[in-house]
Amino acid sequence: MNLRRPAQLAGRLVKTFVRLLDNDSVRPFIPLYYAPFLTWGLYATFFAAPLPLIMTQMGRLPYDIWVWMTIPGTLVCLAGMWLRNGGGPATLITEPLLRRDYLGLWMQFGGHACMAIVLLIYEITGIAGATWGDPVISLFLISSYAVGVPLLAAQCLRKLWRGRQR
C-alpha cells in the first residue's frame, strides 16, 4: 500500500485550509452558510410538513412561496460567486475588474437580497407567532444571518458603485 498519495492529499488539504484562514474575507465561507439554507429549501419544498409557528402566521400560499425562495436565492448567489473569478475588496474594484465581474456581482446582490427578505420574513413571523417561554432558539440564531446577509448585498452594491466611480 502506497501511503505517499494520501499524505500528499492531506498536505494539500492542510495548506488550503491554512490559506482560507489567512484570507481576510468571508467570501470563501458563504457557500458553507448557504448550503444548509438550500438543503432546507429543497427538503421543505418537497418533503417536510410546514413549520407550524411560521405557517399559522403566513397562510399556505405565502408560506410555500417563502420556502421556495430559498432555492433561487441561494443558487443565484452561489452562481454569481462562481462567475466572479475570485473577487476582491471594494477598494480595489477598477473599471476592468468591474467589467469582468459585473454579472457575478449583480447575481450575488440578487441572491443576497432574496435571502435577506427570506430571513427577515422568518424573524418577523416567528416573533409575531411566538409567545413568551416558547423554545424558539432558531429565531435567535438566524438573527445574525438576517443582519449579515443584507450587509453582503450592500457590499455587492458598493463594489458596483465603486467600479462605476473609477
C-alpha positions in Angstrom: 0.0 0.0 0.0 1.4 3.4 -1.0 0.9 5.9 1.8 2.6 8.7 -0.2 -0.5 9.7 -2.2 -2.8 10.1 0.9 -0.1 12.0 2.7 0.2 14.4 -0.3 -3.5 14.9 -0.4 -3.6 15.6 3.4 -0.8 18.1 3.0 -2.7 19.9 0.2 -5.9 20.0 2.3 -4.0 21.5 5.2 -2.4 24.1 3.0 -5.8 25.0 1.5 -7.3 25.2 5.0 -4.5 27.5 6.3 -4.8 29.7 3.2 -8.6 30.1 3.9 -7.8 31.1 7.5 -5.2 33.6 6.4 -7.6 35.1 3.9 -9.2 38.1 5.5 -12.6 37.6 3.7 -15.9 35.9 4.5 -16.3 35.1 0.8 -14.8 31.5 0.9 -17.3 30.6 3.7 -20.5 31.9 2.1 -21.2 28.5 0.4 -20.9 26.9 3.8 -23.6 29.3 5.1 -25.9 28.9 2.1 -25.6 25.2 1.7 -27.9 24.5 4.7 -30.4 27.0 3.5 -30.5 25.5 0.0 -30.8 22.0 1.5 -33.6 23.1 3.8 -35.4 24.8 0.9 -35.3 21.6 -1.1 -36.3 19.5 1.8 -39.1 21.8 2.9 -40.4 22.2 -0.7 -40.6 18.5 -1.5 -40.8 16.6 1.8 -41.3 18.4 5.0 -44.5 19.5 6.7 -44.9 23.2 7.2 -43.3 24.9 10.2 -46.4 25.5 12.4 -45.0 28.7 14.0 -44.5 30.3 10.6 -47.3 28.7 8.7 -50.0 29.9 11.1 -48.8 33.5 10.7 -48.4 33.4 6.9 -51.0 31.1 5.4 -50.3 28.3 3.0 -49.5 30.1 -0.3 -47.2 32.8 1.2 -45.5 30.0 3.2 -44.9 28.0 0.1 -43.5 31.0 -1.8 -41.3 31.8 1.2 -39.9 28.3 1.4 -39.4 28.2 -2.4 -37.5 31.5 -2.4 -34.6 29.9 -0.5 -33.8 27.8 -3.6 -33.2 30.5 -6.2 -31.9 32.9 -3.6 -29.0 30.6 -2.7 -28.4 29.3 -6.1 -28.2 32.7 -7.8 -25.8 34.0 -5.2 -23.5 30.9 -5.5 -23.6 31.1 -9.3 -22.7 34.7 -9.1 -19.8 33.9 -6.8 -18.6 31.3 -9.3 -18.8 33.8 -12.2 -17.0 36.4 -10.3 -13.4 34.9 -10.6 -12.3 35.3 -7.0 -13.4 38.9 -6.3 -11.6 41.5 -4.3 -12.2 44.2 -1.8 -14.3 47.2 -2.7 -11.3 49.5 -2.6 -9.6 47.5 -5.3 -12.5 47.5 -7.8 -11.5 49.1 -11.0 -13.3 49.5 -14.4 -11.7 46.4 -16.0 -12.4 44.4 -12.8 -16.0 45.6 -12.8 -16.4 44.8 -16.5 -15.3 41.2 -15.8 -17.3 40.8 -12.6 -20.4 42.8 -13.4 -22.9 40.0 -13.9 -21.5 38.0 -11.0 -21.8 40.9 -8.6 -25.4 41.6 -9.7 -26.2 37.9 -9.3 -24.7 37.9 -5.8 -26.6 41.0 -4.9 -29.9 39.5 -6.1 -29.3 36.2 -4.2 -28.2 38.0 -1.0 -31.2 40.4 -1.3 -33.6 37.4 -1.8 -32.2 35.7 1.2 -32.3 38.9 3.3 -36.1 39.0 2.6 -36.5 35.3 3.4 -34.7 35.7 6.7 -36.4 38.9 7.6 -39.8 37.3 7.0 -38.8 34.4 9.2 -37.8 36.7 12.0 -40.9 38.8 11.8 -43.4 36.0 11.5 -41.5 33.9 14.2 -41.5 36.8 16.6 -45.2 37.6 15.9 -46.2 33.9 16.4 -44.1 33.1 19.4 -45.2 33.5 23.0 -43.0 34.1 26.0 -41.4 30.9 27.0 -41.5 29.2 23.6 -38.3 27.3 22.8 -37.5 29.4 19.7 -33.7 29.1 19.6 -33.8 29.4 15.8 -35.1 33.0 16.0 -32.1 34.0 18.0 -29.6 32.0 15.8 -31.0 33.2 12.5 -31.0 36.8 13.6 -27.2 37.1 12.9 -27.8 35.9 9.3 -30.8 38.3 9.0 -28.4 41.1 9.7 -25.4 39.8 7.9 -27.0 38.9 4.6 -28.2 42.4 3.8 -24.7 43.6 4.6 -23.3 41.2 2.0 -25.9 42.6 -0.5 -24.8 46.1 0.3 -21.2 45.1 -0.1 -22.0 44.0 -3.7 -23.8 47.2 -4.4 -20.8 49.1 -3.0 -18.4 47.3 -5.3 -20.6 48.0 -8.3 -20.8 51.7 -7.3 -17.0 52.0 -6.7 -16.3 50.4 -10.0 -18.6 52.9 -11.8 -16.9 55.8 -10.0 -13.4 55.0 -11.4 
